[in-house]
Amino acid sequence: MAEVRPAGPADVRGIAAVYAPWVRDTVVSFEDVPPSADEMAARVGAALRCLVAVDGREVLGYACATPHRARAAYRWSVDVAVYLAPQARRRGLGRALYERLLTDLRDDGLVTAYAGITLPNAASVGLHEAMGFTQVARFPHVGFKHGAWHDVGWWARPLVDRLPVPPSGG
């Protein structure tokens, strides 16, 4: 079984390799060019949390959380994403990555996780809904890639049972 742990500098090339086919070959990512290892290192460094699923030294998948928006009022919300290598799909690794990530985010005091999904994508919708996310929005025809317009749905998952009262000044 793969180990899930925080991503480190030695994982960046593997993370970039996992993500590249999603960019190049699918509409799952709206990027046109896969990011370099250096760009991925900057993204991992800027993430609030980034985890990898590894088998030995091979990165099989990763999950990251980034700030939902830059303005201060959004500081309790995060965007999350998970990506798996082809050989790692349908093995429970997406669930394992999200279980750890969502627990860590809750422990960090965050309140809500959001995930954007290019539609249709039954596998991603199924994973997110199995993890407690519910659809909260759908943006029709929001992205154009591979010769077609695509919708993006947004799913949300509370990380807390009760909304906290933020400290003063928030």
N, C-alpha and C positions, 0 to 999 in steps of 0.2 A: 504494500500500500504506500502511496505517496505521502510525504511529509508536508504539512502546511506550516509555513513560518514567515516571519517578516522578510521582505525582499531586501537584498543588500547589493552593493556595487558589483559583485561577481555574477549576479543574476540578470543584469541589464541586457546583455546580448541575447540571452534566452528569452527574456520578455519581449524584446524587439522581434525575435524570430517567431514567437507565438502570434504576435499581433499582425505581422506583415501580410499573411494571406487573407486575413479579414479585411484589410485595407485594399489590397490588390484585386482580389477575386470576388468580393461580395459587396453588398450594399449595407451590411451591418454597421460598418464605419463609413462616415461621409468624407473621410480624408481621401485624397487622391494618390498620395505618395507615402509609402511606409516610412515612419520616422527612423532615423539612424539610431545607432546605439547611444551616441552622445545626446541626441534629443530625448530619447527614452530615459536616459539617466537624469536629465533635468526634470522630466515629468515625474519620475518616481521620487526624486528629491523634493518636489513641490507638493506631492500628495500628502494628505493628512495621515493616511495609512496605505500601505501597499504590501500585499502578501503574495507568496508564490507557493505553488504545489510542485514539489520536486521529487524525482526518483533518482537517488544518488545526487549527481550534479546536473541532471537534465531538468530544465524547467518545462513542466507539462501544462501549466496555466498560471494565471495571476488574477488578482482582484485588487482594485484600488478605489479609494474614496478621495474625492476632491471637494473643495468648497462649492456649495450650490451656486452662490453668486457672491460678488465682492462686497456689497454693502453690508454694513455692520448688523443690520436687523436679521440677515440671513445666517448669521454665524453658528446657529444650532442645526443647520440643515446641510446635508452632503449629497453629492451625486456619486453613485457607485456603478461599477462595471466589472464584469468578469469575462475573461477570454481563455479558451482552452485550445491546445494543439489538437489536430485531428485525431491522433491516436489516444487522446485523453478523454474524448467525449463519451458520454453514456456510462461513466464509471463512478459517478458520485462526486467527482472533484469540484465541479461548480458549486454544488451544495456545501461541500466541506469548506471551500474557500469563503463562501458567503456566511456560513454559520460563524466562523471565526471572525471575519471582518465585522459583521453586524454586532456581535458581542463586544468586540473591542471598541467600536464606535459608541455603543451604549455606555460602556464603562468610561469613555472619554467625556461623557456628559452631552453627547449629541442627541437630538430629538427625533429627526425624521431623515430617512434615506430615500433618495429619488433615483430612478433608473429610466433612461430613454431607450426605446427599442424601435428600430426600423421595422415597419410592418409590411407584409406579414412575416412573422418569425415565431412559429409555434413552439419551437424548443426553448427559446429565451422567455417567451411569455409563460410557458409551463414552469420553468425553473423559478422565475420571479414570483409567480402566484403560489407555488409550493413553499416559498420562503416567506410568505405572508404579505407580499406586495399586492396592492389593488390598483387598477387603472384609474387615473384621475384626469387624464386629458388625452386628446388626439389632435395632432397638428396635421391637417391634410396637405399633401403636395408640398411639403416643406423642404425637401431635398431632391436634387436631380443628379443621378449618377448611373453609369452604365446604360445610358440612353433612355431612362425613364424617370418619372416623378415618383417619389416615395413619401408615404406618411410616416410620422414618428408618434408613437404613443408614449405617455409618461405614466410610470407606476410609482407609488409611494408606499413606504412601510414605516409605521411608527417604531421608534427604538425604545420608547418608554411607555409605561402603563398610564401615567398621568402627566399632563403637561406641567413642567416646573414653572415656578415664578422666577424669572430671571433676576439677577442682582440689579440693583439700582443703576441707572444710566443706560439700560438696554431697552 
